[in-house]
């Protein structure tokens, strides 16, 4: 894969916290299955945990009333973004996992929905899966390089920076997983001060790291500590988790 991560990071706010297609990419209805839709190069999507190189993926798309029937987008239809730009096309009829009506002041209403399919790892832009990139950053011994890569990751995913006393959290949201306006967090990286990794919180994804001191799990949520946490610090981390869930 082409190593264009740092250049893409400069455009972080455009891609809104998701993985990126490396080039014009067809997604499959199942791993090694028939092609179901296509997205243009650089388009964002939400990925679940990978399995044997394949990632289940979701994408928020916009379309017109003429493009769908029986909760499916028809085959051979244009897929649009919020601004009405063409970002891809359906190849097969696409099941809509969510559908919302966008009321028009004048003219016809438009619609948005969530579609789902599978993408192979070689079609995903290098370093754009946040949990995998964080795991790789932890193997970097040079602290300056670590910080540069963390910063590029926050910019690429439009991470929100939130201060909790002497702890600093960077929050990446679950964009494209749901069309709801309020999004749950996907991953939260917590630093003591600005440069010392303290803990990482994940939602349905796994991070690996050396020198793990402790961990806590509850269903899809996991907190991994890089320092031995006191009971009070554990309470703060659980508060950070809860505060970054959608209402």
SULURCOR-V540586 format. One line per field, one symbol per residue. ss: DSSP state (@ for helix, = for strand, . for the rest). phi: phi as a letter, one per 40 degrees, with the letter a starting at -180 (. if undefined). A space follows every 10 residues. Layout:
# SULURCOR-V540586
ss = ???
phi = ???
This chain:
# SULURCOR-V540586
ss = ....@@@@@. .@@@@...== =...====.. ....=====. ...======= =..======= ====@@@==. .==....=== .....===== ...==..=== ==.......= ========== @@@=.....@ @@@@@@@... ..@@@@@@@@ @@@@@@...= ====..==== ===.=..=.. ....====== ==...===== ===....... ...=====.. =====..... @@@@@@@@@@ @@@....
phi = .ccbdcccdc bdcccfgacb ccadbccbca dgcccbabbc dgccabbcdc afgbbcbbac bbabdccaaf gbcccgbcbb cdcgccbiac bbdbcccaab cbcccbgccb bbabbaabbc dccbddgccc ccccdccccc cccccdcccc cccccccfcc cbcbgcbbbb bbcccgcbcd ccbccbabbb bcgbbcdbab bbbgbbbbac fccaaabagc cabbbbbccc dccccccccd dccbccc
